[in-house]
Amino acid sequence: MTSTDLSRPLIDWFAQNGRPLPWREPGFPAWGTLVSEFMLQQTPVARVIPRLAEWLERWPTPAHLAAEPSGEAVRAWSNLGYPRRALWLHRAAVQIVEEHGGLVPRDVPTLLGLTGVGDYTARAVAVFAFGDRHPVVDTNGRRVIARAVHGQAEPAPPAAARDLADMEALLPVDREEARAFNVAIMELGQVVCTARSPLCEECPLRAQCAWKLAGSPEYFGPKKTVQATFAGSDRQVRGLILRELRAAHIPVTEAEIEGVWPESAQRERALAGLLGDGLAVAVDGGYTLP
């Protein structure tokens, strides 16, 4: 299968069916793209959109965020989950101000030098903010390639070199078309070629999808690791303690934290983890955001 076999129908499909998301608007700033990519990691789009708008209204540039304590970033992170991302984004903003003149860098190696920026985020910013040509691979795009190209119901566990090579083989040479294809394949995996109930009859690739043509066989390959249940986990307890810290503008006392969770060993473990990660700070009278 050549790149044109997938790229043309996908780009045409996306032009008619792509969701009108804020970070897809013409002229959306590079800083906004970077913030949105941090927020979208393991977080549904519907929860990100209002937080992103609030964030960019309050901190429209990296300099605005860097000028405030990191605890304010954690407080504003609200219900997005994985709050270390807020700390990382604050540190990245400081780096952008101190090392890059307040402007989000463009090239992938420099982006990778920012705190919290991995290979996917660096490539996404370079492509979607600056229009450069790079393969961008996320879970949804990997699923489309697994089915349409390899005839497998699910992708194998992530492997960066293999996944990037697969995407590079499909990527149009033209920069604008490459950018459009990157977003189109992710969108298809998000809304049509879904993990549990793919809408094959609505798919623009149904006529050439190797998995569909093979009769949609079941997947028997290696599975990705499934995350532990959230309820009752240390992560839940960390979230409950952070909620108390976010809501308070004075130190939260030890007694107040004891009321958050009844099991003392797990509560103390969660608090120690927050302190170790820099998400909480011990002060006279209790604990606060950094």
JOZITA-V314923 format. One record per backbone hydrogen bond with DSSP energy under -1.0 kcal/mol. CO is the residue of the C=O (numbers start at 1). NH is the residue of the N-H. E is the energy in kcal/mol with one decimal. If there is no record, write none. Layout:
# JOZITA-V314923
((CO:NH:E) (CO:NH:E))
This chain:
# JOZITA-V314923
((3:7:-3.2) (4:8:-1.4) (6:10:-1.9) (7:11:-3.0) (8:12:-2.4) (9:13:-2.2) (10:14:-2.7) (11:15:-2.0) (13:17:-2.0) (14:18:-2.8) (19:21:-1.8) (21:24:-2.0) (22:25:-1.7) (25:28:-1.8) (29:33:-2.1) (30:34:-2.5) (31:35:-2.6) (32:36:-2.7) (33:37:-2.2) (34:38:-1.9) (35:39:-2.4) (36:40:-2.3) (40:43:-1.4) (44:48:-1.3) (45:49:-2.2) (48:52:-3.2) (49:53:-2.0) (50:54:-2.1) (51:55:-2.7) (52:56:-2.7) (53:57:-1.6) (54:58:-2.0) (55:59:-3.4) (61:65:-1.4) (62:66:-2.9) (63:67:-1.4) (65:68:-1.9) (69:72:-1.4) (70:74:-1.8) (71:75:-2.4) (72:76:-2.3) (73:77:-1.0) (75:78:-1.0) (77:80:-1.7) (82:85:-2.2) (83:86:-1.3) (83:87:-1.2) (84:88:-2.7) (85:89:-2.5) (86:90:-2.1) (87:91:-2.5) (88:92:-2.6) (89:93:-2.3) (90:94:-2.1) (91:95:-2.4) (92:96:-2.6) (93:97:-2.1) (94:98:-2.9) (95:99:-3.2) (96:100:-1.4) (96:102:-2.5) (100:103:-1.8) (107:111:-2.3) (108:112:-2.4) (110:113:-1.1) (111:114:-1.9) (114:117:-1.9) (118:122:-2.6) (119:123:-2.2) (120:124:-2.8) (121:125:-2.5) (122:126:-2.2) (123:127:-2.4) (124:128:-3.1) (125:129:-1.9) (126:132:-2.2) (127:131:-1.5) (138:142:-2.4) (139:143:-1.7) (140:144:-1.8) (141:145:-2.3) (142:146:-2.5) (143:147:-2.0) (144:148:-3.1) (145:149:-2.0) (145:150:-1.7) (146:152:-2.9) (147:211:-1.7) (148:210:-1.8) (159:163:-3.0) (160:164:-2.7) (161:165:-1.9) (162:166:-2.4) (163:167:-2.1) (164:168:-2.8) (165:169:-2.0) (167:171:-1.1) (174:178:-2.6) (175:179:-2.5) (176:180:-2.3) (177:181:-2.6) (178:182:-2.4) (179:183:-1.8) (180:184:-2.2) (181:185:-2.5) (182:186:-1.2) (183:187:-2.2) (184:188:-2.5) (185:189:-1.8) (186:190:-1.6) (187:191:-2.3) (188:192:-2.5) (188:193:-2.9) (192:194:-1.8) (192:199:-2.7) (198:200:-1.3) (199:202:-1.8) (200:203:-1.2) (203:206:-1.4) (205:208:-1.3) (205:209:-1.2) (209:213:-2.7) (210:214:-1.3) (211:216:-2.7) (212:215:-1.6) (230:233:-2.3) (233:237:-1.8) (234:238:-2.9) (235:239:-2.2) (236:240:-2.1) (237:241:-2.3) (238:242:-2.7) (239:243:-2.1) (240:244:-1.4) (241:245:-2.0) (242:246:-2.9) (243:247:-1.8) (252:287:-2.0) (253:257:-2.1) (254:258:-2.2) (255:259:-1.1) (257:260:-1.5) (263:267:-2.4) (264:268:-2.9) (265:269:-2.0) (266:270:-2.5) (267:271:-2.5) (268:272:-2.5) (269:273:-2.0) (270:274:-2.0) (271:275:-2.4) (272:276:-2.6) (273:277:-2.0) (274:279:-2.1) (274:280:-1.3) (281:288:-2.3) (283:286:-2.4) (286:283:-2.7) (287:252:-2.9) (288:281:-2.7))
